[in-house]
């Protein structure tokens, strides 16, 4: 479980995160949603320790990330997996080498065992056929899957995903969402996803945190998000014409019994 | 300057995994060093030839013996061309390569990905480049000396220059100071450190996108070249005066 308490972060006097508190639970996909510029990325970067908040606490199963020494932080980071928006696969390595990289760096297993584990992870994301290809030779969806395989190679306790569906078509997005959700449940990970994709919200939103202008505006799950009467959340969720029309039809149908 | 020192402090530490370090080191030696061999050979051969021809054309006095051409060619190649001028050329080729590679990794979040895994990204990426360059640049310098002098010998076979191969070869061996070879090698090791560390610094600190990577690459070459020239003056003063 990850708990953030009263996080405040500002850049050049401009407050980006204002007193954010939230709990991200084990075995669930925890979604941080909000408009572009609302502070989602800053929050996730604070949580993984890439930037330091001005004040507040970030607790990983009770261990405070902010007060950790460099050594302790590096140890904690070996329990984390991260899926970046652009996949962040290493260009100079093949897909298999990318997945093997964290194992080569930190696992004490033999070379054959490391290779076997990497191949298992690639198989888990249905990418066994692409192990000898370079990132430049595979599609965006395959890159995301390879990045997921790399993120789970060390069997992490915490998985972070920054906009996992950006640049993907709706069908591939659903596949990626399902994959992340299945892996989260299978390995009982604490997964934190930063997204503004409403399909993801409705598909895998076990715990949803809505941020607006650096403030936590609402928290709930995918069932509650639809029925919420929070105006800012509704404006965000039903921003697209398609969503508005669907809602209008539903309201008409409910009026007519 | 402070940021550069801090980055070097972060880079020059014991690697997390020696096996991975040596794997990277071999890759870097091949990519930065072996791949530069062809440019070193071509430039050294032509410049060695041109130096010999120009000296022969400028020495018209019958009072100056012909072997002076071989002697002067050797001294220019050993003392300055093969180390300083060659490293200035390599600063352009290798320096831009390092800065753009690390810069691209920065803007595409590959460095962040390493940091999240708990890998010391500076150590993993920069140290093998520095060590690889410091190991292989002296080899390139020795190649350059050898090929440059061969170029000079080739020029001595041309009848229009007024040289003879025998006088040229006599000049090459005349008053040979072995220390000059070591002086050149020592300089090249310092230059190798400067090129790789400065280029890595500019690449590692890129903020933004492709445009900034290009700027970092240019800045890396300019700054490495200036520092090579400055180091040349200092080292020459220390070692030869």
Interface residues (C-beta under 8 A of the other chain):
Chain A: X48 X50 X73 X74 X75 X76 X77 X78 X80 X82 X84 X85 X86 X88 X89 X90 X91 X92 X101 X102 X104 X105 X106 X154 X160
Chain B: X16 X17 X19 X20 X27 X104 X105 X108 X109 X110 X112 X113 X115 X116 X117 X118 X119
